[in-house]
Amino acid sequence: MTYSESSPSARDSTLPTPLDTAVLFLVFNRPDVTAKVFEAIRQARPPRLYVAADGPRSSRPGEMERCAEVRRITSQIDWPCKVMSLFRGENLGCKRAVSGAISWFFEHEEEGIILEDDCLPASSFFGFCQELLKKYRHDHRIWQICGTAFVTDRLNRESSDSYLFSKYGPIWGWATWRRAWAYYNADMIDWPLMSKAPWFESAYEDTSEAKMRLELGNKLYFSKIDTWDYQWGFTKNFQSGLSAIPLSNMIVNIGFGSEATHTTRINLLAPTGKHEMDFPIRHPAFVLADSQHDQLYRKHLVVGSKDARLKNTLKRMIRLLFGRYPL
């Protein structure tokens, strides 16, 4: 772990106020996408930047060099910033490396913004997260602030609000608090209790979702999937934690491809454009999960149906054929 401090550069004038929130940047072995996301972070000028990188895999030719280049890119700090780095010497895998990095981040910070190397944010994403982190700092109903909005463009109603609340919460660009992350356990140690009635039935009333979640939880508990994020979803659901999701998507995932750990194929449901948030932010009048949003999210991203999958595939194919997939 290293620490450094650097000198100033010009601040991004699109932020409503100077950023005073810490950012955790999770990187690995992809210099191209890392450079793009790092530039977005550089424009936001966080006062404290945490960089965490898993170690290279000895079985992958050239990965050591790519990891070294990624770490070099993230060292190019040209604004006043305290920098902490957690560079692994050996490969821990997605589950341990990412969850361990987030836990390390919250050993030092009470709250903060988290970006992976392939999650390219709109510039106002940082200000959006900062304002909501402060607003809901002591509201234990709110567990996560999201930058990605998968289905908000499908809502058939008008809203003057800037965001809504949901029981779901994408982690392509997000923010949270130490108070929420304290409940997280990568090994799902409470799964034997969570998977029993009445707890499980209370968490997942939809029978199709319950069936899928039960299978997924068993795989996580018995370490058949090397990931960290599904566990976070279970943690929120079993603690009734809500996520704040912007009405317009603010993140584009630029990491689809053969070098990705999980997103090796283009996700045909992924948002293909990012939008800036209008300030001042317009807050919802009530803290309630949006039932219309969650029904759509569950249908298209959690459970799905053959008809829905076919329709989404055709729409995305048309977009990919006649319009360049945006980076």
N, C-alpha and C positions, 0 to 999 in steps of 0.2 A: 504494500500500500504506500502510495506517495502523496505528497502535498506540495502545491506550488501556488504562487500568486502572480498575476500579470498586470500589465498596464492598459490604458484605455483605448477604445475605438468608438466610432459614432454609434449612438443608440438607434434602434429601429423606432422611427417616429409614429408607426401605426399602432403601437401599444398605447392604451389609454393612460396608463401610469407606468413609471419605471418598474421593471420586474424586480421584486425583492424575494422571490420564492426560489428554492433550490430545485435543481433538475437532476434526475438520474438518467444517464445515457447508457443503455445496454447494447454492447457491440460484440462482434465475434470475428468473422473472417471475410467480410465483403467491403472492400475499400470504396467501390463505386457508390453504393447506396449510403454508406456511412458518411461520405463526403457531403452528399446532398442534405442529409438530415442535420449533420453538424453545422452546415452553413445556416440552416434555419435557427438552430440554437444560438449560433454566434450573433445573428441579427437580433435575437431577443435579449442577449447579454444577461443571463442569470448571474447573480452575485456569488452563487456557490454551485459548482458543477461536480457531480459524482460520475465517474466513468468506470464501468465494470465490464470486464472482458473474460470470457471463458478461454481456456488454454487450447492450443492446437492439438489435433488428433494425429498421432504418429503414423497412422495408416493412410493418411491423405497427403499425397505428394503436393508440395507447394503451399500447404496450409500454414506452415510456420511463417513463411514469408508474407502471406496475405494478412495473417494476424498481426505481424509486426508493422505492416503498413497501416492497418486500421488504428493501431495504438499511436502511430506517428501522427496521423490525421487529427486525432482527438487531443493531441498535445499543443496544437496551434492556437493558443489562447491569446487574443489581442485586445482584451477588455479587462477592466478591474474584476477579478474573479478568484475566489479560493477554489482550488481544484483538489479533489481527492480521487485516487484511483485504486481499483481492486483488480489487478491483473493476475489471473490464475496461471500457474506454471504448467499445470496439466489439465486435461479436459475433464470436466465434471458432468457434462451433459446438460440438457435444457432444464430438467427438473431442479437439480441442485444448484447449477450456476445462476439461474435467474432468480429463483426464490431466495437463495442465499444473498444475492446482491441487493434485493429489495429489503431484506431484513437488515443487512449492513447499512443501507441508506437510512433506515429508520432508527438505527442506533444513534445517529447523529442529528436527525431532523424530526420535528413533530409532524410535518406535512410536506408534500412535495409533488412534483410533476415527473412522470415516468415515460420515457420514449425509447423504443427499440430502434435498431439501426435502419429498419425499413419503413418506418412510420413517418411520412413527411407531413408536417403540420402547416396549416394556415398560420400566418404570423399572429393573428388575434387569439389563437388557441391558448397561448401562454397567459394572456390577460384574462380570458374566460376562466381558466383553471384557477388563477390567483384569486379572482374575486369570489368564486364559489368556495374555495378552500377557506377563505376568511369568513364568509357568510355562514357556512355550516360547520365551522370548526368545533362547536360544542353541541351540535345537533346529531345525536347518535342514531337517528333514523337514516342519515345519509352516509353512505360508505364509499362512494366512488363518483368521480367526475370523468365523463367520457368525451373524447374528441370525435369518435366515429359514430355515425348515425346510419344504420343499414336500411331502415324501413320508414323513416320519418317522411320521405317524399311520397309514400303511399297513403298517408293519412288523408281521409276525405273530409277534412274540416279545416277551417282557417283558425289560426291562433296568433295573438299578438305577443305571446310569450317567446322568450329566446330559447327555452329548453323545457323538457318534461322529465318526469320521474318514471323509472322503470325497475322491475325486479331483475332485469337483465342488464349486463354492462360490458360492452366490448372493451378489449384492452389494447387496441391499436391507438396509442396515445391516450394517457389517462392520468389521473391524480387521486391521491388519497391521503389518509392521516395514519399516524402511528397507532392511534386508538383503535382503528379498524383492522390494520394489518396484524395486530397483536393476537387476533383470533385464528390466524392462518396456520395450517399445518400441512406441509407438503406430503406427508405420509398418510393423511386421512385417518389419524388414530381413533377418531370417534365414529368411524364408519359402521362398526357393528351395532352401535346404538342408533345412529342416524338412519340406517336402512330398515329399521323396525317401525311398525305402526305403534302409536299414531303419528310419530314425528315425520316419517317419510310422506305419508298421505297428506299431512298438513302442509308440507313444503311444496308438494307437486300434486295438485288436485286433478290436473288433466291426465287421463290414464295413459295416453300415448307418450306424453313427456315422462311420466313416472316410469314406464317400462324402459325407455331409453336411458334415463338417469340412473336407474338401478344397475343396468348393464355397465354403464360408464363408471359408476362408483366402484363396482367390484373390480374392474380393470385397474383403476387407480390404486385401490387398496392393496391389490396383489402385485403392484409394480409392473403391469403389463404395458403401460404407456409412459414414456419418458417426457413428461411435460409438467408444467406448474400451474397453468391458468385455469383448468377445469376445477382444480381444488379451490381456487379463489371463488369461483362461481358457486360451488357448494357451500362454502363458508358464508357467503352473503345470503344465500337462500335460507339457510338454517338459523340465521340470526335476524331475519326480516330486514336486511340491509337494502336500501334503495340506491340506484345510480341516477345521476343527472345526465341526460343525453341532449345535445343541441338539436334544434329543429332542422338545421342545415349541417350537413357533414363537414368536418374540419380537418380530416386526415385522409391521405391517400397512401395505401400500402404499395410501395415501389419495389418490394422484394420478391415477387413471384419469379421462380426460375429454378434451375437445377442446383444452384449454390445455396438455396434456402434450406433451413432445417426442417420446416413443416410446410411452408407455402410453396411447394415445388411446382404446382400448377396454378394457373390463373383462377382465382375464385370468382366464378361468374355472378356471385351475389355481392361482391365487394363494391363499395362506392367508387365511381370513376372520376369524380371531381371533388375538389375541396373549396369551401366557401369561407369568406371572412365573417366574423361575428360583428353585428352592429352594436355600438355602444351608445348610450348606457344599456346595460343588460336589463331585460324585462323579466322579472322573476314570477313564477307561477304563484297564484294566490293560496294554493293548498299543497301540502306535501302528501300526495297520493300517487300510487303507481297508475300510469295511464293504461287503462284496460284495452283500448283499441290498439295502441302501439304494441303492447305485450302479446296480444292475440296474433298480430301480424308477424312479430318477431318469432314467436313460437312456431307459427306455421311455416315460415320461410327459412328459418335458420336453425331451429332446435329440432323439430319433428319433421316437418316437410310433408309433401305429398307428391305423388307421381305427376299430377297435373301441374302443381306449382313449380316443381323442378323443371319440367319440360318448358313451361311458359318462360321462366327466368332464363333458361339456357338459350332459347330462341332469341329473346330480347338482347341478351349479351352478345350473342354471335353476330346479330345485325350491327350492334354498336362497334364490335371489334372489326367487322368487315368494312364498314363505311366511315368509321371514325377512329383515328389512332388511339390506342389505349394510353391514357395520359400518365406521364411520370411526374 
